Amino acid sequence: MTPSQLRAFLAVARHRGFSAAARVLGVSQPTLTTQVQLLEREHNVELFFRRGRRLDLSETAQRLLPIAQNIAELELDALNLLVNSGALHVGHLRIGAVGPFHVIEMVDAYRARYPKVELSIKLGNSAQSLADLENYVTDVAVLASFTDDARFFAVPYADHAVVLFAHRSHPFYKRESVALSELADQPMLMREQGSTTRLALEKVLQDAGVAPQVVMEIGSREALREAVARGLGLGTVSEAEFVPDPRFRMVRIEGDPVSTHTYVYCLAERREGRLVGSFMKIAARG
């Protein structure tokens, strides 16, 4: 197996296609296809097979992928060491996140320390972000929930209270804060099932025996803001994600009984890699 064959396999596995992989590597698709075919013929294995437009990894390819990824990371570490005396002056770090708020803050801090490392961000829900980590689509992920899955390594980043926001016509609009019990029978606009903010709020409400009236489920922060702005009900959001608007105001829940927690994840087997480890260290400092 040559280094070029390894890079070809890794690119196709990451991007699930020969055309996309060829563009990333800056080579022609026939050249890339030839590299993968040589690798398959030399070892009498099948690495990829097509299901319609989808390109899937064979069982052999799935087992080879983490090994190939580790080799690529070691090659990058060696290059950094030899060219830059260990400084991170090359590399591409791919970041997954459930929202833009904390990840932009982290990227800002990371770029101040490692300005020559290329960064890219992919937004998605928690399940997709963890799947992307597992499949080497991303290198690190910023999530608002914790999992004790041994395949992943996580560091805590921040905690934030969950707050209400109320339309100008709502009685809570003139209040700085309200008691949790005052949410009983209030018309509430909730994020979709599985939302971290919703899960945290529902647990605290259930423990307190408080039953608000859920009038609508909304699948995005932006749509939720607009629904509150039109007076359809109360909204909730992590304090870090609240965006001021003259049509509504933030109202705290007394004692801040509900909070969300932000964590940064990577695959446990990759935590010592120079590129991944550098981001985890920045995140751990807060």
C-alpha positions in Angstrom: 0.0 0.0 0.0 1.5 3.3 -1.1 0.9 6.7 0.5 -1.0 7.9 -2.5 -3.2 4.8 -2.4 -3.9 5.4 1.3 -4.8 9.1 0.6 -7.1 8.0 -2.2 -8.9 5.5 -0.1 -9.3 7.9 2.8 -10.6 10.7 0.6 -13.2 8.4 -1.1 -14.3 7.0 2.3 -14.7 10.5 3.8 -16.6 12.0 1.0 -18.5 8.9 -0.1 -17.7 9.5 -3.8 -14.9 9.5 -6.3 -15.7 12.9 -7.9 -15.8 14.8 -4.6 -12.6 13.0 -3.3 -10.8 13.9 -6.6 -11.7 17.6 -6.2 -10.5 17.6 -2.6 -7.1 16.0 -3.5 -6.7 18.1 -6.7 -6.3 15.1 -9.0 -8.4 13.7 -11.9 -11.1 11.2 -11.1 -9.5 8.5 -13.3 -6.3 8.9 -11.4 -8.1 8.5 -8.1 -10.1 5.5 -9.3 -6.9 3.8 -10.5 -5.3 4.3 -7.1 -8.2 2.6 -5.3 -8.5 -0.2 -7.9 -4.8 -0.9 -7.5 -5.2 -1.2 -3.8 -8.1 -3.5 -4.2 -6.3 -5.8 -6.7 -3.1 -5.9 -4.8 -4.8 -7.3 -1.7 -7.8 -9.0 -3.4 -10.4 -7.1 -1.5 -13.4 -4.9 -2.3 -13.4 -1.6 -0.5 -16.4 0.2 -2.0 -19.7 -0.8 -3.7 -22.5 1.3 -5.1 -26.2 1.2 -4.0 -27.8 3.5 -6.7 -26.2 6.9 -6.2 -24.8 6.0 -2.8 -21.3 4.7 -2.3 -20.9 2.4 0.7 -17.9 1.0 2.5 -17.4 -2.7 2.6 -16.7 -4.4 6.0 -12.9 -4.4 5.1 -13.1 -0.7 4.3 -14.9 0.1 7.6 -12.1 -1.7 9.5 -9.4 0.0 7.5 -10.8 3.5 7.8 -9.7 4.3 11.5 -6.2 2.8 10.7 -5.8 4.9 7.6 -7.0 8.0 9.5 -4.4 7.3 12.2 -1.7 6.9 9.6 -2.7 10.2 8.0 -2.6 12.0 11.3 0.8 10.6 12.1 2.0 11.8 8.7 0.7 15.3 9.4 2.3 15.3 12.9 5.6 14.3 11.3 5.3 17.1 8.8 4.5 19.6 11.5 7.4 18.5 13.5 10.0 18.5 10.7 8.8 21.7 9.0 7.7 23.8 11.9 9.6 22.4 14.9 6.3 21.0 16.2 4.2 24.1 15.6 0.8 23.6 13.9 1.3 25.5 10.7 -0.5 23.1 8.4 -3.7 21.0 8.6 -7.4 21.1 8.1 -9.6 20.7 11.2 -13.3 19.8 10.5 -15.7 20.8 13.3 -19.3 19.6 13.8 -21.7 21.6 15.9 -25.4 21.7 16.8 -25.4 25.5 16.7 -23.2 28.5 15.8 -22.9 30.2 19.2 -20.2 28.4 21.1 -18.4 27.0 18.1 -17.7 30.4 16.7 -16.3 31.5 20.1 -14.0 28.4 20.1 -12.9 29.0 16.5 -12.0 32.6 17.3 -9.8 31.4 20.2 -8.3 28.6 18.1 -7.4 30.8 15.2 -5.7 33.3 17.5 -3.4 30.4 18.6 -3.1 28.5 15.3 -3.8 31.0 12.5 -2.5 28.8 9.7 -4.7 25.8 10.4 -7.7 25.6 8.0 -11.0 25.3 9.8 -14.5 24.2 8.5 -17.8 23.9 10.4 -20.7 21.6 9.7 -24.0 22.2 11.5 -26.4 19.4 12.4 -28.2 17.8 15.3 -26.5 15.8 18.1 -27.1 12.4 16.6 -25.7 13.4 13.2 -22.7 15.2 14.8 -21.7 12.1 16.7 -22.2 9.9 13.6 -19.9 12.3 11.7 -17.2 11.9 14.3 -17.5 8.1 14.2 -17.3 8.1 10.4 -14.4 10.6 10.3 -16.5 13.2 8.5 -15.5 15.6 11.2 -12.6 15.7 13.7 -14.3 17.4 16.8 -17.9 18.2 17.7 -19.5 20.9 19.9 -22.7 19.5 21.5 -25.2 20.6 24.1 -25.5 17.1 25.7 -23.4 14.5 27.4 -22.9 10.9 26.4 -20.9 8.3 28.3 -20.3 6.3 25.2 -16.7 4.9 25.6 -16.0 5.6 21.9 -15.9 9.3 22.5 -13.9 11.6 24.7 -15.5 14.8 25.9 -14.4 18.0 27.8 -17.0 20.4 29.4 -16.9 23.9 28.0 -19.7 26.0 29.4 -23.0 26.0 31.4 -25.9 28.4 30.6 -29.3 29.0 32.2 -32.4 28.4 30.1 -34.5 31.6 29.9 -37.9 32.6 28.7 -38.7 35.2 26.1 -42.1 36.9 25.9 -43.9 39.1 23.4 -44.7 42.7 24.3 -48.4 41.8 24.7 -47.7 39.0 27.2 -48.0 39.7 31.0 -44.5 38.4 31.6 -43.0 41.1 29.3 -42.9 43.6 32.1 -41.3 41.2 34.5 -37.5 40.6 35.1 -38.2 37.1 36.3 -41.0 34.7 37.1 -41.3 31.7 39.4 -41.2 28.2 37.8 -44.8 27.6 39.2 -46.1 30.5 37.1 -45.5 28.5 33.9 -48.5 26.3 34.8 -51.1 26.5 32.0 -49.0 29.1 30.1 -49.0 28.8 26.3 -45.5 27.5 25.5 -43.7 27.2 22.1 -41.3 24.2 22.3 -38.5 23.0 20.1 -38.8 19.5 18.6 -38.7 16.3 20.6 -35.1 15.6 21.5 -34.0 19.2 21.7 -31.5 19.6 24.6 -33.2 22.8 25.8 -36.6 21.2 25.8 -35.4 18.0 27.6 -33.8 20.1 30.3 -36.9 22.3 30.8 -39.4 19.4 30.7 -37.4 17.4 33.4 -37.4 20.4 35.8 -41.1 21.1 35.1 -42.1 17.5 35.7 -40.1 17.3 38.9 -41.9 20.4 40.1 -45.3 19.2 39.1 -45.8 22.2 36.7 -47.7 21.6 33.5 -47.6 24.3 30.9 -49.7 24.3 27.7 -47.6 23.3 24.7 -49.3 25.1 21.8 -46.7 24.4 19.1 -43.5 22.4 18.4 -41.0 24.3 16.2 -37.9 22.7 14.6 -35.5 25.7 14.5 -34.4 28.6 16.7 -35.1 31.1 14.0 -38.7 29.9 13.5 -39.3 29.9 17.3 -38.1 33.5 17.6 -40.5 34.6 14.9 -43.4 32.7 16.5 -42.7 34.5 19.8 -42.4 37.8 18.0 -45.9 37.3 16.6 -47.3 36.6 20.1 -48.1 32.9 19.7 -46.7 32.0 23.1 -43.6 31.9 25.4 -40.3 30.7 24.1 -37.3 29.2 25.8 -33.7 29.3 24.8 -30.2 29.0 26.4 -29.1 32.4 27.6 -26.0 32.2 25.4 -28.3 31.9 22.4 -30.7 34.7 23.1 -30.8 37.3 20.4 -32.3 40.7 21.5 -35.3 41.9 19.6 -37.6 44.9 20.2 -40.6 42.7 19.7 -39.9 40.6 22.9 -37.7 40.5 25.9 -35.8 38.0 28.0 -37.4 36.9 31.2 -35.4 34.8 33.7 -36.9 31.8 35.7 -36.2 32.5 39.3 -33.2 30.7 40.7 -32.2 29.6 37.2 -33.4 26.0 37.8 -32.9 24.9 34.2 -29.6 24.9 32.4 -27.8 23.5 29.4 -24.2 22.2 29.2 -21.9 22.5 26.3 -19.2 19.8 25.6 -16.5 19.3 23.0 -16.1 15.7 21.7 -13.7 13.7 19.7 -13.1 10.0 19.1 -11.3 8.6 22.1 -8.7 7.0 19.9 -7.9 10.4 18.3 -7.6 12.6 21.5 -3.8 12.4 21.5 -3.5 13.5 17.8 -1.7 16.8 17.4 -4.5 18.5 15.4 -7.5 17.2 17.4 -5.7 17.5 20.7 -4.8 21.1 20.0 -8.5 22.0 19.7 -9.5 20.0 22.7 -6.9 21.8 24.8 -8.3 25.2 23.7 -11.8 24.1 24.5 -10.8 22.8 27.9 -9.5 26.3 28.9 -13.0 27.7 28.3 
